[in-house]
């Protein structure tokens, strides 16, 4: 749980930069790649992180852009990356308005009341979870895997 806005901002900058590098590694022709048919594809996972970024932000009472319900996934990674970059910047700006007191305030989360700082921790954990899935799919799809937490095989 975050108790200091500076801690969230620092983690968000690092986490979102890693996620952005993974999204930028996805080519348009591999957006539909999934481990097996019917499972989450690279493009779906990237678009999901854009959507849930907005959803978590709205639950936290922050002004984070979100796609309207029912909005279809864009057909290009460039469009998804642009939307994700908007989410990144919105969190950086909105986090500056958070006081220590606001981080401990309870908000209505998707499973009931939750401290705002805890909800923001779950946001980053959720993003990390799906970024990990995307890195595995990148490798299986034959695309280079960027170094997020350290060097990858391609960097050796």
DSSP file (Angstrom, degrees, kcal/mol; ACC not computed):
  #  RESIDUE AA STRUCTURE BP1 BP2  ACC     N-H-->O    O-->H-N    N-H-->O    O-->H-N    TCO  KAPPA ALPHA  PHI   PSI    X-CA   Y-CA   Z-CA
    1    1 A X              0   0    0      0, 0.0     2,-0.4     0, 0.0   117,-0.2   0.000 360.0 360.0 360.0 137.3    0.0    0.0    0.0
    2    2 A X        +     0   0    0    115,-1.2   115,-0.2     1,-0.1     3,-0.1  -0.705 360.0 167.6 -86.6 133.6    1.2    3.4   -0.9
    3    3 A X        +     0   0    0     -2,-0.4     2,-0.4     1,-0.2   100,-0.2   0.464  70.0  51.8-117.1 -11.6    1.3    6.0    1.9
    4    4 A X  S >> S-     0   0    0      1,-0.1     4,-1.5    99,-0.1     3,-0.7  -0.996  71.8-143.5-128.6 129.7    3.4    8.6    0.1
    5    5 A X  H 3> S+     0   0    0     -2,-0.4     4,-2.8     1,-0.2     5,-0.2   0.850 101.6  62.0 -61.4 -32.9    2.5    9.9   -3.3
    6    6 A X  H 3> S+     0   0    0      1,-0.2     4,-2.4     2,-0.2    -1,-0.2   0.868 101.3  52.7 -60.9 -35.8    6.2   10.1   -4.2
    7    7 A X  H <> S+     0   0    0     -3,-0.7     4,-2.2     2,-0.2    -1,-0.2   0.918 111.0  45.9 -67.0 -42.8    6.5    6.3   -3.7
    8    8 A X  H  X S+     0   0    0     -4,-1.5     4,-3.4     2,-0.2     5,-0.2   0.948 112.5  50.6 -63.1 -47.3    3.6    5.6   -6.1
    9    9 A X  H  X S+     0   0    0     -4,-2.8     4,-2.6     1,-0.2     5,-0.2   0.916 110.7  49.3 -58.1 -44.7    4.9    8.1   -8.7
   10   10 A X  H  X S+     0   0    0     -4,-2.4     4,-1.8    -5,-0.2    -1,-0.2   0.930 115.6  42.7 -61.5 -46.3    8.4    6.4   -8.6
   11   11 A X  H  X S+     0   0    0     -4,-2.2     4,-3.1     2,-0.2     5,-0.3   0.907 113.6  52.3 -66.7 -41.1    6.9    2.9   -9.0
   12   12 A X  H  X S+     0   0    0     -4,-3.4     4,-3.0     1,-0.2     5,-0.3   0.919 108.0  51.0 -62.2 -43.9    4.5    4.1  -11.7
   13   13 A X  H  X S+     0   0    0     -4,-2.6     4,-1.6    -5,-0.2    -1,-0.2   0.934 116.1  40.8 -60.0 -46.4    7.2    5.7  -13.8
   14   14 A X  H  X S+     0   0    0     -4,-1.8     4,-1.8    -5,-0.2    -2,-0.2   0.933 118.8  45.2 -68.1 -46.1    9.3    2.5  -13.7
   15   15 A X  H  X S+     0   0    0     -4,-3.1     4,-2.3     1,-0.2    -2,-0.2   0.928 114.4  46.6 -66.2 -46.1    6.5    0.1  -14.1
   16   16 A X  H  X S+     0   0    0     -4,-3.0     4,-2.7    -5,-0.3    -1,-0.2   0.842 109.1  55.8 -68.2 -31.8    4.7    2.0  -16.9
   17   17 A X  H  X S+     0   0    0     -4,-1.6     4,-2.0    -5,-0.3    -1,-0.2   0.914 109.6  46.9 -64.5 -41.3    8.1    2.5  -18.8
   18   18 A X  H  X S+     0   0    0     -4,-1.8     4,-1.7     2,-0.2    -2,-0.2   0.919 113.4  47.6 -64.5 -43.5    8.6   -1.3  -18.8
   19   19 A X  H  X S+     0   0    0     -4,-2.3     4,-2.6     1,-0.2    -2,-0.2   0.903 110.0  53.1 -64.9 -40.8    5.1   -1.9  -19.9
   20   20 A X  H  X S+     0   0    0     -4,-2.7     4,-2.5     1,-0.2    -1,-0.2   0.903 106.9  52.0 -61.0 -41.5    5.4    0.7  -22.7
   21   21 A X  H  X S+     0   0    0     -4,-2.0     4,-0.7     1,-0.2    -1,-0.2   0.877 110.5  48.7 -64.7 -36.0    8.6   -1.0  -23.9
   22   22 A X  H >X S+     0   0    0     -4,-1.7     3,-0.8     2,-0.2     4,-0.5   0.926 111.2  49.5 -68.0 -44.2    6.8   -4.3  -24.1
   23   23 A X  H >< S+     0   0    0     -4,-2.6     3,-1.3     1,-0.2    -2,-0.2   0.902 107.9  54.1 -60.5 -40.6    3.9   -2.8  -26.0
   24   24 A X  H 3< S+     0   0    0     -4,-2.5    -1,-0.2     1,-0.3    -2,-0.2   0.705 101.0  61.1 -68.5 -18.1    6.2   -1.1  -28.5
   25   25 A X  H << S+     0   0    0     -3,-0.8     2,-0.5    -4,-0.7    -1,-0.3   0.627  84.5  94.6 -81.2 -13.6    7.8   -4.5  -29.2
   26   26 A X    <<  -     0   0    0     -3,-1.3     2,-0.2    -4,-0.5    51,-0.1  -0.675  67.4-149.6 -82.6 125.8    4.4   -5.9  -30.4
   27   27 A X    >   -     0   0    0     -2,-0.5     3,-1.7     1,-0.1     4,-0.4  -0.615  23.6-114.9 -91.6 155.7    4.0   -5.6  -34.2
   28   28 A X  G >  S+     0   0    0      1,-0.3     3,-1.2    -2,-0.2     4,-0.3   0.866 115.9  56.6 -57.2 -37.4    0.6   -5.2  -35.8
   29   29 A X  G 3  S+     0   0    0      1,-0.2    -1,-0.3     2,-0.1     3,-0.1   0.630 110.0  45.7 -72.8 -10.8    0.9   -8.6  -37.5
   30   30 A X  G X  S+     0   0    0     -3,-1.7     3,-1.8     1,-0.1    12,-0.4   0.308  79.0 102.4-110.9   6.7    1.4  -10.3  -34.1
   31   31 A X  T <  S+     0   0    0     -3,-1.2    12,-3.2    -4,-0.4    13,-0.6   0.838  84.4  48.9 -58.9 -32.7   -1.4   -8.5  -32.2
   32   32 A X  T 3  S+     0   0    0     -4,-0.3    -1,-0.3    10,-0.2     2,-0.2   0.398  83.1 124.5 -88.2   3.2   -3.6  -11.5  -32.5
   33   33 A X    <   +     0   0    0     -3,-1.8     9,-2.0     8,-0.1     2,-0.3  -0.466  31.1 161.8 -70.0 129.8   -0.9  -13.9  -31.3
   34   34 A X        -     0   0    0      7,-0.2     7,-0.2    -2,-0.2     3,-0.1  -0.934  52.2-108.1-140.0 164.5   -2.0  -16.0  -28.3
   35   35 A X  S    S-     0   0    0      5,-0.5     2,-0.3    -2,-0.3    -1,-0.1   0.896 103.6  -5.2 -63.1 -40.7   -0.6  -19.2  -26.7
   36   36 A X  S >  S-     0   0    0      4,-0.1     3,-2.0    -3,-0.0    -1,-0.2  -0.971  97.0 -76.0-146.4 157.9   -3.7  -21.1  -28.0
   37   37 A X  T 3  S+     0   0    0     -2,-0.3     3,-0.1     1,-0.3    -4,-0.0  -0.245 116.7  26.0 -56.2 137.0   -6.8  -20.0  -29.8
   38   38 A X  T 3  S+     0   0    0      1,-0.4    -1,-0.3    -3,-0.0     2,-0.2   0.305  97.8 108.6  92.5  -9.2   -9.3  -18.4  -27.5
   39   39 A X  S <  S-     0   0    0     -3,-2.0    -1,-0.4     1,-0.1     2,-0.1  -0.500  85.3 -69.2 -94.1 169.9   -6.8  -17.2  -25.0
   40   40 A X        -     0   0    0     -2,-0.2    -5,-0.5    -3,-0.1     2,-0.2  -0.336  53.2-146.1 -61.3 131.3   -5.7  -13.6  -24.5
   41   41 A X     >  -     0   0    0     -7,-0.2     4,-2.7     1,-0.1    -7,-0.2  -0.470  25.6-105.0 -93.1 167.8   -3.7  -12.2  -27.4
   42   42 A X  H  > S+     0   0    0     -9,-2.0     4,-2.1   -12,-0.4   -10,-0.2   0.929 122.5  46.0 -56.5 -47.5   -0.8   -9.7  -27.3
   43   43 A X  H  > S+     0   0    0    -12,-3.2     4,-2.7   -13,-0.2     5,-0.2   0.907 111.7  51.2 -64.3 -41.9   -3.1   -7.0  -28.6
   44   44 A X  H  > S+     0   0    0    -13,-0.6     4,-2.7     1,-0.2    -2,-0.2   0.925 110.0  49.7 -62.1 -44.0   -5.9   -7.8  -26.2
   45   45 A X  H  X S+     0   0    0     -4,-2.7     4,-1.9     2,-0.2    -1,-0.2   0.911 112.1  48.0 -61.6 -42.8   -3.5   -7.7  -23.2
   46   46 A X  H  X S+     0   0    0     -4,-2.1     4,-1.4    -5,-0.2    -2,-0.2   0.936 114.5  45.3 -63.5 -46.1   -2.1   -4.4  -24.2
   47   47 A X  H  X S+     0   0    0     -4,-2.7     4,-2.5     1,-0.2    -2,-0.2   0.868 108.8  57.7 -66.0 -36.1   -5.6   -2.9  -24.8
   48   48 A X  H  X S+     0   0    0     -4,-2.7     4,-3.2    -5,-0.2     5,-0.3   0.894 104.2  52.0 -59.6 -41.4   -6.7   -4.4  -21.5
   49   49 A X  H  X S+     0   0    0     -4,-1.9     4,-1.4     2,-0.2    -1,-0.2   0.842 108.8  50.6 -67.7 -32.2   -4.0   -2.5  -19.7
   50   50 A X  H  X S+     0   0    0     -4,-1.4     4,-1.6     2,-0.2    -2,-0.2   0.955 115.2  43.2 -64.7 -49.5   -5.1    0.7  -21.3
   51   51 A X  H  X S+     0   0    0     -4,-2.5     4,-2.3     1,-0.2    -2,-0.2   0.915 115.6  45.7 -64.8 -45.0   -8.7    0.0  -20.2
   52   52 A X  H  X S+     0   0    0     -4,-3.2     4,-3.0     1,-0.2     5,-0.3   0.791 105.4  62.5 -73.2 -25.0   -7.9   -1.1  -16.7
   53   53 A X  H  X S+     0   0    0     -4,-1.4     4,-1.8    -5,-0.3    -1,-0.2   0.935 109.8  40.8 -59.7 -44.9   -5.6    1.8  -16.2
   54   54 A X  H  X S+     0   0    0     -4,-1.6     4,-2.5     2,-0.2    10,-0.3   0.902 114.9  52.1 -67.4 -41.8   -8.6    4.1  -16.7
   55   55 A X  H  X S+     0   0    0     -4,-2.3     4,-2.3     2,-0.2    -2,-0.2   0.941 111.2  45.3 -62.0 -50.5  -10.8    1.9  -14.6
   56   56 A X  H  X S+     0   0    0     -4,-3.0     4,-2.0     1,-0.2    -1,-0.2   0.910 113.0  52.4 -60.2 -42.0   -8.5    1.7  -11.6
   57   57 A X  H  <>S+     0   0    0     -4,-1.8     5,-3.1    -5,-0.3     4,-0.3   0.912 108.7  48.9 -61.4 -43.2   -7.9    5.4  -11.8
   58   58 A X  H ><5S+     0   0    0     -4,-2.5     3,-1.2     1,-0.2    -1,-0.2   0.897 109.4  52.2 -65.2 -39.3  -11.6    6.2  -11.8
   59   59 A X  H 3<5S+     0   0    0     -4,-2.3    49,-0.3     1,-0.3    -1,-0.2   0.873 108.7  52.0 -60.8 -35.8  -12.1    3.9   -8.8
   60   60 A X  T 3<5S-     0   0    0     -4,-2.0    -1,-0.3    -5,-0.2    -2,-0.2   0.494 121.1-110.7 -79.6  -2.8   -9.3    5.9   -7.1
   61   61 A X  T < 5S+     0   0    0     -3,-1.2     2,-0.3    -4,-0.3    -3,-0.2   0.740  73.8 135.5  80.8  23.2  -11.1    9.2   -7.9
   62   62 A X      < -     0   0    0     -5,-3.1     2,-1.5    -6,-0.2    -1,-0.3  -0.737  64.5-115.6-105.2 154.0   -8.4   10.3  -10.4
   63   63 A X        +     0   0    0     -2,-0.3     2,-0.4    27,-0.2    31,-0.1  -0.662  54.0 154.6 -89.4  83.9   -9.0   11.8  -13.8
   64   64 A X        -     0   0    0     -2,-1.5    23,-0.1   -10,-0.3    -6,-0.1  -0.944  46.6-112.6-114.0 130.6   -7.5    9.0  -15.9
   65   65 A X        -     0   0    0     -2,-0.4     2,-0.3    21,-0.2    -8,-0.1  -0.341  38.8-178.3 -64.1 140.8   -8.7    8.6  -19.6
   66   66 A X        -     0   0    0    -12,-0.1     2,-0.1   -13,-0.1   -15,-0.1  -0.992  30.5-108.0-139.0 146.2  -10.6    5.4  -20.2
   67   67 A X        -     0   0    0     -2,-0.3     3,-0.1     1,-0.1     4,-0.0  -0.464  45.6-102.3 -68.9 143.9  -12.2    4.0  -23.3
   68   68 A X    >   -     0   0    0      1,-0.1     3,-2.2    -2,-0.1    -1,-0.1  -0.359  51.6 -83.3 -63.6 146.4  -15.9    4.1  -23.4
   69   69 A X  T 3  S+     0   0    0      1,-0.3    -1,-0.1    -3,-0.1     3,-0.1  -0.243 118.6  21.7 -52.2 135.8  -17.6    0.8  -22.6
   70   70 A X  T 3  S+     0   0    0      1,-0.3    -1,-0.3    -3,-0.1     2,-0.3   0.446  83.4 152.3  84.6   0.5  -17.8   -1.4  -25.7
   71   71 A X    <   -     0   0    0     -3,-2.2    -1,-0.3     1,-0.1     3,-0.1  -0.478  44.4-124.5 -66.1 127.7  -15.0    0.4  -27.4
   72   72 A X        -     0   0    0     -2,-0.3     2,-0.2     1,-0.1    -1,-0.1  -0.367  27.8 -96.6 -72.3 151.7  -13.3   -2.0  -29.8
   73   73 A X        -     0   0    0      1,-0.1    -1,-0.1    -2,-0.1   -29,-0.1  -0.472  46.9-108.4 -64.2 133.6   -9.6   -2.7  -29.6
   74   74 A X        -     0   0    0     -2,-0.2    -1,-0.1     1,-0.1   -27,-0.1  -0.201  18.6-127.5 -59.2 158.2   -7.7   -0.6  -32.2
   75   75 A X  S    S+     0   0    0     -3,-0.1     2,-0.4     2,-0.0    -1,-0.1   0.457  87.4  57.2 -90.2  -0.9   -6.3   -2.4  -35.2
   76   76 A X  S  > S-     0   0    0      1,-0.1     4,-1.5   -45,-0.0     3,-0.2  -0.974  71.6-138.1-131.6 147.2   -2.8   -1.0  -34.7
   77   77 A X  H  > S+     0   0    0     -2,-0.4     4,-3.3     1,-0.2     5,-0.2   0.813 104.7  65.3 -68.0 -29.6   -0.3   -1.1  -31.8
   78   78 A X  H  > S+     0   0    0      1,-0.2     4,-2.4     2,-0.2    -1,-0.2   0.924 102.9  46.8 -57.9 -43.6    0.5    2.5  -32.6
   79   79 A X  H  > S+     0   0    0      2,-0.2     4,-1.8     1,-0.2    -1,-0.2   0.896 113.9  47.3 -66.2 -40.2   -3.0    3.5  -31.6
   80   80 A X  H  X S+     0   0    0     -4,-1.5     4,-2.5     2,-0.2    -2,-0.2   0.929 111.9  50.2 -66.1 -44.8   -2.9    1.3  -28.4
   81   81 A X  H  X S+     0   0    0     -4,-3.3     4,-2.7     1,-0.2    -2,-0.2   0.910 108.6  52.8 -60.2 -43.1    0.5    2.8  -27.4
   82   82 A X  H  X S+     0   0    0     -4,-2.4     4,-1.5    -5,-0.2    -1,-0.2   0.911 111.0  46.5 -60.1 -42.3   -0.7    6.3  -27.9
   83   83 A X  H  X S+     0   0    0     -4,-1.8     4,-1.8     2,-0.2    -1,-0.2   0.895 112.0  50.8 -66.9 -39.4   -3.7    5.6  -25.6
   84   84 A X  H  X S+     0   0    0     -4,-2.5     4,-2.7     1,-0.2    -2,-0.2   0.894 106.2  55.0 -66.1 -38.3   -1.4    4.0  -23.0
   85   85 A X  H  X S+     0   0    0     -4,-2.7     4,-2.2     1,-0.2    -1,-0.2   0.862 105.8  53.1 -61.8 -34.8    0.9    7.0  -23.1
   86   86 A X  H  X S+     0   0    0     -4,-1.5     4,-2.2     2,-0.2    -1,-0.2   0.903 109.3  48.8 -64.2 -40.8   -2.1    9.2  -22.3
   87   87 A X  H  X S+     0   0    0     -4,-1.8     4,-2.3     2,-0.2    -2,-0.2   0.921 109.4  52.9 -63.9 -44.4   -2.8    6.9  -19.3
   88   88 A X  H  X S+     0   0    0     -4,-2.7     4,-2.0     1,-0.2    -2,-0.2   0.950 112.5  43.4 -55.4 -52.3    0.9    7.1  -18.2
   89   89 A X  H  X S+     0   0    0     -4,-2.2     4,-2.5     1,-0.2     5,-0.2   0.875 110.5  55.6 -65.4 -37.9    0.9   10.9  -18.2
   90   90 A X  H  X S+     0   0    0     -4,-2.2     4,-3.1     1,-0.2     5,-0.3   0.915 108.3  48.2 -62.8 -41.9   -2.5   11.2  -16.6
   91   91 A X  H  X S+     0   0    0     -4,-2.3     4,-2.5     2,-0.2    -1,-0.2   0.916 110.2  52.0 -64.6 -41.4   -1.3    9.1  -13.6
   92   92 A X  H  X S+     0   0    0     -4,-2.0     4,-0.7    -5,-0.2    -2,-0.2   0.935 116.3  40.4 -58.9 -45.2    1.9   11.2  -13.3
   93   93 A X  H >< S+     0   0    0     -4,-2.5     3,-0.6     1,-0.2     4,-0.3   0.924 117.2  46.6 -70.5 -45.6   -0.2   14.4  -13.2
   94   94 A X  H >< S+     0   0    0     -4,-3.1     3,-1.8     1,-0.2     4,-0.3   0.854 104.0  62.1 -67.8 -34.5   -3.0   13.1  -11.0
   95   95 A X  H >< S+     0   0    0     -4,-2.5     3,-1.3     1,-0.3    -1,-0.2   0.792  92.0  67.0 -63.4 -26.1   -0.6   11.5   -8.5
   96   96 A X  T << S+     0   0    0     -4,-0.7    -1,-0.3    -3,-0.6    -2,-0.2   0.729  96.4  56.0 -65.7 -19.9    0.7   15.0   -7.8
   97   97 A X  T <  S+     0   0    0     -3,-1.8     2,-0.4    -4,-0.3    -1,-0.3   0.556  85.6 103.6 -87.2  -8.3   -2.6   15.9   -6.3
   98   98 A X    <   -     0   0    0     -3,-1.3   -93,-0.2    -4,-0.3     2,-0.2  -0.609  53.6-164.2 -82.0 127.7   -2.5   13.0   -3.8
   99   99 A X     >  -     0   0    0     -2,-0.4     4,-1.7   -95,-0.1    -2,-0.1  -0.588  37.4-104.5 -96.9 167.6   -1.7   13.8   -0.2
  100  100 A X  H  > S+     0   0    0      1,-0.2     4,-0.9    -2,-0.2    17,-0.1   0.888 124.2  52.7 -57.8 -38.6   -0.7   11.2    2.4
  101  101 A X  H >> S+     0   0    0      1,-0.2     4,-0.9     2,-0.2     3,-0.6   0.899 105.1  53.4 -65.3 -41.2   -4.2   11.5    3.8
  102  102 A X  H 34 S+     0   0    0      1,-0.2     3,-0.4     2,-0.2    14,-0.4   0.843 103.2  58.3 -63.8 -32.4   -5.8   10.8    0.5
  103  103 A X  H 3< S+     0   0    0     -4,-1.7    14,-3.3     1,-0.2    15,-0.4   0.801 108.3  45.3 -68.7 -27.4   -3.8    7.6    0.0
  104  104 A X  H << S+     0   0    0     -4,-0.9    -1,-0.2    -3,-0.6    -2,-0.2   0.584  90.1 107.7 -91.6 -10.2   -5.2    6.2    3.3
  105  105 A X  S  < S-     0   0    0     -4,-0.9    11,-2.9    -3,-0.4     2,-0.4  -0.372  74.1-117.6 -64.6 144.1   -8.8    7.2    2.5
  106  106 A X  E     -A  115   0A   0      9,-0.3     2,-0.3    10,-0.1     9,-0.3  -0.684  33.7-177.9 -85.3 138.1  -11.1    4.4    1.5
  107  107 A X  E     -A  114   0A   0      7,-3.1     7,-2.2    -2,-0.4     2,-1.1  -0.803  40.3 -90.6-123.2 167.7  -12.7    4.4   -1.9
  108  108 A X  E     -A  113   0A   0    -49,-0.3     5,-0.2    -2,-0.3     2,-0.1  -0.724  51.2-172.5 -83.7 103.4  -15.1    2.0   -3.5
  109  109 A X  E >   -A  112   0A   0      3,-2.1     3,-1.2    -2,-1.1     7,-0.0  -0.221  42.4 -92.9 -84.6-179.3  -13.0   -0.6   -5.2
  110  110 A X  T 3  S+     0   0    0      1,-0.3     3,-0.1    -2,-0.1    -1,-0.1   0.650 128.5  36.5 -73.5 -13.2  -14.2   -3.4   -7.4
  111  111 A X  T 3  S-     0   0    0      1,-0.5    -1,-0.3     0, 0.0     2,-0.2   0.106 129.6 -77.6-121.3  20.7  -14.5   -5.8   -4.4
  112  112 A X  E <  S-A  109   0A   0     -3,-1.2    -3,-2.1     2,-0.0    -1,-0.5  -0.690  86.5  -3.8 116.7-170.7  -15.7   -3.2   -1.8
  113  113 A X  E     +A  108   0A   0     -5,-0.2     2,-0.3    -2,-0.2    -5,-0.2  -0.264  65.8 164.7 -60.5 140.0  -14.0   -0.5    0.2
  114  114 A X  E     -A  107   0A   0     -7,-2.2    -7,-3.1    -9,-0.0     2,-0.1  -0.986  42.9 -98.1-154.6 145.7  -10.3   -0.2   -0.1
  115  115 A X  E >>  -A  106   0A   0     -2,-0.3     4,-2.4    -9,-0.3     3,-0.6  -0.462  33.1-126.9 -65.6 137.9   -7.6    2.3    0.8
  116  116 A X  H 3> S+     0   0    0    -11,-2.9     4,-2.1   -14,-0.4   -12,-0.2   0.886 110.3  53.9 -53.7 -42.9   -6.7    4.4   -2.3
  117  117 A X  H 3> S+     0   0    0    -14,-3.3     4,-1.2     1,-0.2  -115,-1.2   0.827 108.6  48.9 -64.0 -32.1   -3.0    3.6   -1.8
  118  118 A X  H <> S+     0   0    0     -3,-0.6     4,-2.3   -15,-0.4    -1,-0.2   0.894 108.5  53.2 -73.2 -40.5   -3.8   -0.1   -1.7
  119  119 A X  H  X S+     0   0    0     -4,-2.4     4,-2.1     1,-0.2    -2,-0.2   0.899 108.1  50.8 -60.1 -40.8   -5.8    0.2   -4.9
  120  120 A X  H  X S+     0   0    0     -4,-2.1     4,-1.7     2,-0.2    -1,-0.2   0.836 108.1  52.8 -67.7 -31.7   -2.9    1.9   -6.6
  121  121 A X  H  X S+     0   0    0     -4,-1.2     4,-2.4     2,-0.2    -2,-0.2   0.905 108.4  50.2 -66.4 -41.5   -0.6   -0.9   -5.5
  122  122 A X  H  X S+     0   0    0     -4,-2.3     4,-3.1     1,-0.2     5,-0.2   0.881 105.2  58.3 -64.1 -38.0   -3.0   -3.4   -7.0
  123  123 A X  H  X S+     0   0    0     -4,-2.1     4,-2.2     2,-0.2    -1,-0.2   0.940 110.0  42.5 -53.9 -49.8   -3.0   -1.4  -10.3
  124  124 A X  H  X S+     0   0    0     -4,-1.7     4,-2.5     2,-0.2    -2,-0.2   0.904 114.5  50.1 -68.4 -40.7    0.8   -1.8  -10.5
  125  125 A X  H  X S+     0   0    0     -4,-2.4     4,-2.4     2,-0.2    -2,-0.2   0.912 110.8  50.5 -62.1 -41.6    0.7   -5.5   -9.6
  126  126 A X  H  X S+     0   0    0     -4,-3.1     4,-2.1     1,-0.2    -2,-0.2   0.918 111.1  48.3 -61.5 -44.7   -2.0   -6.1  -12.2
  127  127 A X  H  X S+     0   0    0     -4,-2.2     4,-2.5    -5,-0.2    -2,-0.2   0.909 110.9  50.7 -62.7 -42.8    0.0   -4.4  -14.8
  128  128 A X  H  X S+     0   0    0     -4,-2.5     4,-2.2     2,-0.2    -2,-0.2   0.905 107.8  54.2 -62.5 -42.1    3.1   -6.4  -13.9
  129  129 A X  H  X S+     0   0    0     -4,-2.4     4,-1.5     1,-0.2    -2,-0.2   0.944 113.8  39.8 -56.5 -51.8    1.1   -9.6  -14.1
  130  130 A X  H  X S+     0   0    0     -4,-2.1     4,-2.3     1,-0.2    -1,-0.2   0.832 110.5  58.3 -73.1 -31.4    0.0   -8.9  -17.6
  131  131 A X  H  X S+     0   0    0     -4,-2.5     4,-2.1     2,-0.2    -1,-0.2   0.904 105.2  52.3 -62.0 -39.7    3.3   -7.5  -18.7
  132  132 A X  H  X S+     0   0    0     -4,-2.2     4,-1.7     2,-0.2    -2,-0.2   0.909 108.1  50.3 -61.5 -42.7    4.8  -10.9  -17.8
  133  133 A X  H  X S+     0   0    0     -4,-1.5     4,-2.2     1,-0.2    -1,-0.2   0.919 109.9  51.3 -60.3 -42.7    2.3  -12.7  -19.9
  134  134 A X  H  X S+     0   0    0     -4,-2.3     4,-2.7     1,-0.2    -2,-0.2   0.869 105.2  55.0 -65.3 -36.3    3.1  -10.4  -22.8
  135  135 A X  H  X S+     0   0    0     -4,-2.1     4,-1.9     2,-0.2    -1,-0.2   0.901 109.1  47.9 -66.1 -37.6    6.9  -11.0  -22.5
  136  136 A X  H  X S+     0   0    0     -4,-1.7     4,-2.4     2,-0.2    -2,-0.2   0.937 113.2  47.9 -64.8 -45.3    6.3  -14.8  -22.8
  137  137 A X  H  X S+     0   0    0     -4,-2.2     4,-2.2     1,-0.2     6,-0.2   0.867 107.1  56.8 -64.8 -35.8    4.0  -14.3  -25.8
  138  138 A X  H  <>S+     0   0    0     -4,-2.7     5,-2.7     2,-0.2     4,-0.4   0.948 109.4  45.7 -57.5 -48.1    6.5  -12.0  -27.4
  139  139 A X  H ><5S+     0   0    0     -4,-1.9     3,-1.4     1,-0.2    -2,-0.2   0.931 113.6  48.3 -62.0 -46.3    9.2  -14.7  -27.3
  140  140 A X  H 3<5S+     0   0    0     -4,-2.4    -1,-0.2     1,-0.3    -2,-0.2   0.823 109.1  54.2 -64.4 -30.3    6.8  -17.4  -28.5
  141  141 A X  T 3<5S-     0   0    0     -4,-2.2    -1,-0.3    -5,-0.2    -2,-0.2   0.508 118.6-112.4 -81.3  -4.0    5.7  -15.1  -31.4
  142  142 A X  T < 5S+     0   0    0     -3,-1.4     2,-0.3    -4,-0.4    -3,-0.2   0.682  73.1 134.2  82.1  18.2    9.4  -14.7  -32.4
  143  143 A X      < -     0   0    0     -5,-2.7    -1,-0.3    -6,-0.2    -2,-0.1  -0.715  64.0 -96.8 -99.0 151.9    9.5  -11.0  -31.4
  144  144 A X        -     0   0    0     -2,-0.3     2,-0.6  -119,-0.2    -1,-0.1  -0.404  33.8-136.0 -66.5 142.2   12.4   -9.5  -29.5
  145  145 A X        -     0   0    0     -2,-0.1     9,-0.2    -7,-0.1     7,-0.2  -0.885  17.3-134.9-101.6 120.5   11.8   -9.2  -25.7
  146  146 A X        -     0   0    0     -2,-0.6     2,-0.9  -125,-0.1     4,-0.1  -0.381  24.6-106.2 -72.0 152.5   12.9   -5.8  -24.2
  147  147 A X        +     0   0    0      1,-0.2     4,-0.2     5,-0.1    -1,-0.1  -0.700  50.2 159.2 -79.0 110.1   14.8   -5.8  -21.0
  148  148 A X  S    S+     0   0    0     -2,-0.9    -1,-0.2     2,-0.3     3,-0.1   0.868  81.6  12.2 -96.9 -51.4   12.3   -4.6  -18.4
  149  149 A X  S    S-     0   0    0      1,-0.3     2,-0.3  -131,-0.1    -2,-0.1   0.306 138.6 -32.7-108.9   5.7   13.8   -5.9  -15.1
  150  150 A X  S    S-     0   0    0     -4,-0.1    -1,-0.3     0, 0.0    -2,-0.3  -0.925  93.2 -35.1 160.0 179.7   17.2   -6.7  -16.6
  151  151 A X        -     0   0    0     -2,-0.3     2,-0.2    -4,-0.2    -5,-0.1  -0.271  51.9-148.8 -67.0 148.4   18.8   -8.0  -19.8
  152  152 A X    >>  -     0   0    0     -7,-0.2     3,-1.4     1,-0.0     4,-0.5  -0.555  35.7 -92.4-105.5 175.1   17.0  -10.6  -22.0
  153  153 A X  G >4 S+     0   0    0      1,-0.3     3,-1.3     2,-0.2    -2,-0.1   0.877 125.8  58.6 -55.4 -39.4   18.5  -13.3  -24.2
  154  154 A X  G 34 S+     0   0    0      1,-0.3    -1,-0.3    -9,-0.2    -8,-0.1   0.747 102.8  54.2 -64.4 -22.5   18.5  -10.9  -27.1
  155  155 A X  G <4        0   0    0     -3,-1.4    -1,-0.3     1,-0.2    -2,-0.2   0.546 360.0 360.0 -89.5  -7.8   20.7   -8.5  -25.2
  156  156 A X    <<        0   0    0     -3,-1.3    -1,-0.2    -4,-0.5    -2,-0.1   0.465 360.0 360.0 -84.8 360.0   23.4  -11.0  -24.4
